[in-house]
Amino acid sequence: ASAQFQLAVPVDVVFAPGSVPGDLPKPLPFRDVQEMEISVNLRTSIMSRYEMVYRSTTAQEEAALDSATAQEADAALRPLQDASLGSLTVYVVPETSSLLPQGISIYVGKHRGTLVRAGGGLAALRTRLRQLTQVMSFTASSIAAALSDRVPDGQLGPDARRHLKSSLGYEITFSLLNPDPKSHAVDWDIEDAVNRYVQPVLDKLSLVANFSVDSQILYYAVLGVTPRFDKESSSFLLSAHSLPHVINPVEARLGSSAASLYPVLNFLLYVPERSHSPLYIQDKDGAPVSTNAFHSPRWGGIMVYNVEAPASPQASLPLHVDVDMVRVMEVFLAQLRLLFGLSREELPPEFLLESPGSEGLADWELDRLLWAHTVENIATVSTTLTSLAQLLDKIGNIVIKDDVASEVYRAVASVQSAMAKLATGHLHSAFQASKEAVTSSERAFFDPSLLHLLYFPDDQKFAIYIPLFLPMAVPILLSLAKIVRETRQRKKEPTKMD
């Protein structure tokens, strides 16, 4: 199905005193629209509209911009900004402003505001605005990744298939693998670590989907690959090419994700057995990986946690091990961000991105995720409904109940609503409508009243009825043949003449 998306991004460009370029086309305030087309394939294109409003600062904004540092200014400006999802506010400060550190011309805050150093007139400012919108809302590659099912393989970047597909929910499982409980008694305070480090991130992501978190400890679960012993470092090594073979044997022990309605994310902490300690992961070039962890796209991540050998050989076994959860959670949260496509790209040196802090992701990163998921949801609904229509065309004698029809109508109406909201720049309501459309289209597609007809095609009817009718048909057919034979015989015999 073809789809023409229009994505509108409302951008407020606010000039502080002494930062207004001399070559503005008209006096402030004024509006300006910049459009850019992203072509996904022959039938899908995306028109992005950046709706700029240029204006001067208010007295409150001026006071906030008088802060000592960019971080303080960002915090003070937050209550004065448009807080709606998907919107951006750019504050242009004078070239001589000490708010931005030396050599930095663009500062991206934790929320939806940025500071930009003036200089170079309107053309230079527009270039910076284009760079900013690419970082903070969506890019051609983030939209192509969201529509990866519709994009020819050659046009996708290497990361496009790494991100999780959009879903109404996700299940996160933290597993501690202790293959050698005789040697190591491992303790990890996973509950406290989840509450402290993971929950703030999931609270922020709760807009995107529902999350459930659980944890488990598995004993005697070993990796499917035997590590190689390295004499020089007297340690064991796992090379990059053997990492894919680690996952399958471990996954068999994790508990079935088949019973789950939603995608499952697995985070595994592996304490190597004593006979294979210490164990290090190598990258493709043979260098040790600093985090001693690796991740698998759309699946999760594994971290190897080495236990220090006891100082005296007479130490009693099992050794008591307290896991440093701060170190572990840093790695797992970085992998979680990667799986959701929130990893920060390489930016020009004049950019400074504020760290999101304990929340785990900035407001604009959440918006970036919502843009991609909204577009992906709409494309998914379009594919689901097209498949349903093709399926129902093939089954001639199908009866479609009213509730299936109403779910289809609801899905179509929700998609139209989501498209309309995207075109007017209302990201939050567009995303909610796209989620409703996914729910309705899946309810229609998997409706039980359609399922039993799918499994009862015409050839199956023949298979059922032939064994019943064949034994009755044989004597009937033989009798018919006999009658036909006798009739022919009679015709051949000459009539008797008296």
C-alpha positions in Angstrom: 0.0 0.0 0.0 1.3 3.5 -0.8 1.7 6.0 1.9 2.5 9.7 1.7 3.5 11.0 5.2 3.7 14.6 6.2 5.6 15.3 9.3 5.4 18.8 10.8 7.9 20.0 13.4 7.0 23.2 15.3 10.3 25.2 15.9 10.5 28.3 18.0 13.5 30.5 17.2 14.0 33.0 20.0 16.5 35.8 19.6 18.2 37.2 22.7 19.1 40.9 22.7 22.2 41.5 20.5 21.8 38.3 18.5 19.4 39.3 15.7 21.0 38.8 12.3 21.1 42.0 10.2 19.7 40.2 7.1 16.3 39.1 8.4 13.7 39.3 5.5 11.0 41.1 7.7 10.7 42.5 11.3 10.2 40.1 14.2 8.0 38.2 14.9 7.4 36.2 11.7 6.8 32.7 10.4 8.8 30.7 7.9 8.3 27.1 6.6 11.1 24.9 5.3 10.3 21.7 3.6 12.3 18.6 2.8 11.3 15.4 1.0 12.6 12.0 2.1 11.9 9.3 -0.6 11.7 5.8 1.0 10.6 3.9 -2.1 8.4 4.3 -5.2 5.2 4.2 -3.2 6.2 5.8 0.1 7.5 9.3 0.5 7.8 11.6 3.5 7.5 15.4 3.4 9.0 17.0 6.5 7.9 20.6 7.2 9.8 22.6 9.8 7.4 25.4 10.9 9.7 28.1 12.2 8.4 31.0 14.3 11.1 33.7 14.7 10.6 36.1 17.7 12.4 38.0 20.4 12.9 36.9 24.0 10.4 37.7 26.7 11.6 39.4 30.0 11.4 36.0 31.8 13.5 34.3 29.0 16.0 37.1 29.2 16.4 36.6 32.9 16.8 32.8 32.4 19.5 33.4 29.8 21.4 35.5 32.4 22.4 32.3 34.2 26.0 31.4 34.8 26.1 28.2 32.8 24.3 26.6 29.9 22.9 23.8 32.3 21.4 26.4 34.6 19.9 28.3 31.7 18.4 25.1 30.3 16.8 24.3 33.6 15.5 27.9 34.0 14.1 28.0 30.5 12.2 24.7 30.7 9.0 26.0 32.3 8.9 28.8 29.7 9.1 26.5 26.7 6.4 24.8 24.6 6.4 21.4 26.4 4.4 19.5 23.8 6.1 16.5 22.3 7.9 17.0 19.1 8.4 20.7 19.4 11.8 22.4 19.6 12.8 25.8 21.0 16.1 27.4 19.8 17.5 30.3 21.8 20.0 32.4 19.8 22.5 34.0 22.1 25.0 36.8 21.1 28.4 35.7 19.6 30.2 37.0 22.7 28.0 35.1 25.2 29.9 33.3 27.9 27.0 30.8 28.4 28.5 28.4 25.8 32.0 27.0 26.5 34.8 28.0 24.2 34.6 26.4 20.7 31.0 25.3 21.2 28.4 26.9 19.0 25.4 24.6 19.6 24.3 23.3 23.1 21.5 20.7 23.2 19.9 20.5 26.6 18.0 17.7 28.5 14.6 18.9 27.4 13.4 20.4 24.1 15.6 23.6 24.2 18.9 24.4 22.6 21.3 27.4 22.7 22.9 28.5 19.5 25.6 31.1 19.2 24.8 33.9 16.7 27.1 34.8 13.9 27.2 34.7 10.1 23.8 36.0 9.2 20.5 34.2 8.4 22.0 31.6 6.0 24.5 30.3 8.7 21.6 30.3 11.2 19.5 28.2 8.9 22.3 25.7 8.4 22.6 25.3 12.1 18.8 24.9 12.5 18.8 22.2 9.9 21.7 20.4 11.8 19.7 20.7 15.0 16.4 19.4 13.6 18.3 16.4 12.2 19.8 15.6 15.6 16.6 16.2 17.7 13.6 15.1 15.7 14.2 12.6 12.8 16.6 12.0 9.9 16.2 10.2 6.6 18.0 7.2 8.1 15.8 7.0 11.3 12.7 7.1 9.1 14.1 4.5 6.7 15.0 2.3 9.7 11.4 2.6 10.9 10.1 1.6 7.5 12.8 -1.1 7.0 10.2 -3.6 5.7 9.5 -1.3 2.8 13.0 -0.2 2.0 15.3 -2.1 -0.5 18.1 -3.7 1.5 20.9 -1.9 -0.2 19.6 1.5 0.9 19.6 0.7 4.6 22.4 1.7 7.0 24.1 -1.0 9.1 22.1 0.0 12.2 18.7 -0.1 10.6 17.9 -3.6 11.7 19.5 -3.3 15.1 16.6 -1.4 16.6 13.6 -3.2 18.2 10.4 -3.1 16.1 7.7 -0.9 17.5 5.5 -2.8 19.9 2.7 -2.0 22.4 4.8 -3.6 25.2 8.2 -5.1 26.0 9.4 -7.7 28.5 12.9 -7.2 30.1 14.6 -10.2 31.7 17.8 -9.9 33.8 19.5 -13.2 34.2 22.5 -14.1 36.3 24.3 -17.2 34.9 26.5 -19.0 37.5 27.9 -22.1 35.7 30.1 -23.1 38.7 28.1 -22.7 42.0 30.6 -25.0 43.8 33.3 -22.3 43.3 31.3 -19.1 43.4 28.4 -18.1 45.6 27.2 -15.0 43.7 25.0 -12.3 45.2 23.4 -9.5 43.1 21.0 -6.9 44.4 19.0 -6.8 41.2 15.8 -5.4 42.8 17.5 -2.3 44.1 19.5 -1.9 40.9 16.4 -2.0 38.7 14.6 0.5 41.0 17.5 2.8 41.0 18.8 2.7 37.4 16.3 1.0 35.1 13.0 2.2 36.4 13.6 6.0 35.8 14.4 5.1 32.2 11.3 2.9 31.8 9.1 5.6 33.5 10.2 8.0 30.8 9.6 5.4 28.1 6.2 4.5 29.5 4.7 6.8 26.9 6.1 4.6 24.2 5.0 1.2 25.6 4.3 -0.9 28.6 7.2 -2.6 30.2 7.5 -5.6 32.6 10.8 -6.5 34.3 11.8 -9.8 35.9 15.0 -11.5 36.9 16.3 -15.0 37.5 19.5 -16.8 38.5 20.5 -19.9 36.5 23.0 -22.4 37.8 25.1 -24.7 35.7 24.3 -22.7 32.5 27.4 -22.6 30.4 28.2 -20.7 27.2 28.0 -22.8 24.1 31.6 -21.9 23.1 34.8 -23.1 24.8 37.1 -20.0 25.2 40.6 -20.1 24.0 43.5 -19.9 26.5 46.0 -17.2 25.9 49.4 -17.9 27.5 50.8 -14.4 27.3 48.0 -12.9 29.5 47.2 -16.2 31.2 43.5 -15.6 30.6 40.8 -17.0 28.4 39.5 -15.2 25.3 36.2 -15.2 23.4 36.8 -13.9 19.8 34.3 -11.7 18.0 33.4 -14.4 15.4 32.5 -17.0 18.1 30.0 -14.6 19.9 27.0 -15.5 17.7 27.4 -19.1 18.8 27.2 -18.2 22.5 23.5 -17.1 22.4 21.6 -20.2 21.2 22.7 -22.7 23.9 22.2 -20.0 26.6 18.8 -19.1 25.2 17.5 -22.7 25.6 18.0 -22.2 29.4 16.4 -18.8 29.7 12.8 -19.9 29.7 10.6 -19.6 26.7 9.9 -16.2 25.1 7.4 -18.0 22.9 4.7 -17.6 25.6 5.2 -13.9 25.6 2.9 -11.5 23.7 5.6 -8.9 23.4 9.3 -8.8 22.3 11.6 -10.0 25.1 14.9 -8.3 25.9 17.5 -10.4 27.6 20.3 -9.0 29.7 22.7 -11.7 30.9 25.4 -11.4 33.5 27.8 -14.3 33.1 30.2 -15.2 35.9 32.7 -17.6 34.2 33.5 -20.9 35.9 36.8 -21.1 37.8 38.5 -23.2 35.2 37.9 -20.5 32.6 38.7 -17.4 34.6 39.5 -14.7 33.8 37.5 -14.5 30.6 37.8 -11.6 28.2 35.9 -10.7 25.0 37.9 -9.6 22.0 36.7 -7.3 19.1 37.2 -8.0 15.4 40.8 -6.6 15.6 41.7 -8.9 18.5 41.7 -6.0 21.1 40.0 -6.6 24.4 36.5 -5.0 24.7 36.6 -2.4 27.6 33.1 -3.3 28.9 33.7 -7.0 28.5 30.2 -7.2 27.0 28.5 -7.5 23.7 24.9 -7.1 22.4 22.8 -8.9 19.8 20.4 -6.8 17.7 16.7 -7.1 18.7 17.7 -9.7 21.3 19.6 -8.2 24.2 23.1 -8.2 25.7 25.6 -10.4 27.6 28.3 -9.1 30.0 31.1 -11.3 31.4 31.8 -10.6 35.1 35.2 -11.9 36.2 35.8 -12.9 39.8 39.2 -12.1 41.3 41.1 -15.3 42.2 41.5 -15.7 46.0 44.8 -14.4 47.5 45.6 -17.7 49.2 45.2 -21.0 47.5 43.7 -22.5 50.7 40.7 -20.2 50.5 37.5 -22.1 51.2 35.1 -22.7 48.3 32.6 -21.5 47.3 33.9 -17.9 47.2 31.4 -15.3 48.1 31.0 -12.7 45.3 29.1 -9.4 45.6 28.4 -8.1 42.1 29.1 -4.3 41.6 25.7 -3.4 40.2 26.7 0.2 39.2 29.3 -1.2 36.7 26.8 -3.8 35.4 23.9 -1.4 35.1 26.0 1.1 33.2 26.6 -1.5 30.5 23.0 -2.8 30.4 21.5 0.7 30.2 23.9 1.5 27.3 22.7 -1.7 25.5 19.1 -0.8 26.2 19.5 2.6 24.6 21.2 1.0 21.6 18.4 -1.5 21.2 15.8 1.3 21.2 17.9 3.3 18.7 18.8 6.0 21.2 22.6 5.7 20.8 24.1 9.1 20.2 25.7 9.6 16.9 29.0 11.2 16.1 28.4 15.0 15.9 30.6 17.9 14.7 33.0 19.2 17.4 31.0 22.5 17.9 28.0 20.5 19.3 27.7 19.9 23.0 25.0 17.4 24.1 23.9 17.5 27.8 24.0 14.1 29.5 20.4 13.0 30.3 21.4 12.2 33.9 19.4 9.7 36.0 16.4 9.8 33.6 18.4 7.9 31.1 17.2 9.8 28.1 16.5 13.4 27.2 13.0 14.7 26.3 14.0 15.2 22.6 15.4 11.6 22.5 11.9 10.4 23.5 10.4 12.6 20.7 12.8 11.0 18.2 11.7 7.6 19.3 8.0 8.6 19.0 8.5 10.0 15.4 10.0 6.7 14.3 7.4 4.5 16.1 4.4 6.5 14.8 5.5 6.2 11.2 6.3 2.5 11.8 2.9 1.8 13.4 1.1 3.4 10.5 3.1 1.3 8.0 2.4 -1.8 10.0 -1.4 -1.2 10.1 -1.4 -0.6 6.3 0.4 -3.9 5.7 -1.8 -5.8 8.2 -5.1 -4.5 6.6 -3.8 -5.1 3.1 -2.9 -8.7 4.0 -6.3 -9.2 5.6 -8.1 -7.9 2.5 -6.0 -10.2 0.2 -6.8 -13.2 2.5 -10.5 -12.6 2.6 -10.6 -12.3 -1.2 -9.2 -15.8 -1.5 -11.8 -17.4 0.7 -15.1 -17.2 -1.3 -17.6 -18.5 1.3 -16.3 -16.4 4.3 -18.7 -14.6 6.6 -17.3 -11.5 8.2 -18.9 -10.6 11.5 -19.9 -7.0 12.4 -17.3 -6.7 15.2 -14.5 -7.6 12.7 -15.8 -5.0 10.3 -16.0 -2.4 13.0 -12.3 -3.1 14.1 -11.2 -2.6 10.5 -13.2 0.7 10.3 -11.7 1.8 13.6 -8.1 1.0 12.4 -8.6 2.9 9.2 -10.1 5.9 11.1 -7.2 5.9 13.6 -4.6 5.8 10.9 -6.2 8.7 9.1 -6.3 10.6 12.4 -2.6 9.8 13.1 -1.6 11.0 9.6 -3.6 14.2 10.1 -2.1 14.9 13.5 1.5 14.3 12.1 0.8 16.8 9.4 -0.2 19.4 12.0 2.7 18.7 14.3 0.8 17.0 17.2 3.2 14.2 17.9 1.6 12.9 21.1 -1.9 12.5 19.8 -0.5 11.1 16.5 1.4 8.4 18.4 -1.7 7.5 20.5 -3.9 7.2 17.4 -1.2 5.0 15.7 -1.2 2.7 18.8 -5.0 2.4 18.7 -4.8 1.6 14.9 -2.3 -1.2 15.6 -4.5 -2.7 18.3 -7.6 -2.6 16.1 -5.9 -4.0 13.0 -4.5 -6.9 15.0 -7.8 -7.7 16.6 -9.4 -7.9 13.2 -6.6 -10.0 11.7 -6.5 -12.5 14.5 -10.2 -12.6 15.2 -11.2 -16.3 16.1 -14.2 -16.2 13.8 -11.9 -15.9 10.8 -9.3 -18.4 12.0 -11.4 -21.6 11.6 -12.3 -20.7 8.1 -8.6 -20.3 7.2 -8.1 -23.9 8.2 -11.1 -25.3 6.3 -10.4 -24.7 2.5 -12.1 -26.7 -0.3 -9.5 -29.4 -0.7 -9.9 -30.2 3.0 -13.6 -30.7 2.5 -12.9 -33.2 -0.2 -10.5 -35.0 2.1 -13.2 -35.3 4.8 -16.1 -36.3 2.6 -14.6 -38.7 0.1 -14.0 -41.5 2.7 -17.7 -41.2 3.7 -19.2 -41.2 0.2 -16.9 -43.5 -1.6 -18.1 -46.8 0.0 -21.7 -45.8 -0.8 -20.8 -44.7 -4.3 -19.1 -47.9 -5.4 -22.3 -50.2 -5.5 -24.3 -47.3 -7.0 -21.8 -46.8 -9.8 -21.6 -50.6 -10.4 -25.4 -50.8 -10.6 -25.5 -47.9 -13.1 -22.9 -49.5 -15.2 -24.9 -52.8 -15.2 -28.1 -50.9 -16.3 -26.3 -49.1 -19.1 -24.9 -52.5 -20.3 -28.3 -54.2 -20.2 -29.9 -51.3 -22.1 -27.3 -51.5 -24.9 -27.8 -55.3 -25.1 -31.5 -54.9 -25.5 -31.0 -52.5 -28.4 -28.7 -54.8 -30.2 -31.0 -57.9 -30.0 -33.3 -58.0 -33.0 -37.0 -57.8 -32.2 -38.8 -61.2 -32.8 -40.9 -61.4 -36.0 -44.0 -63.5 -35.9 
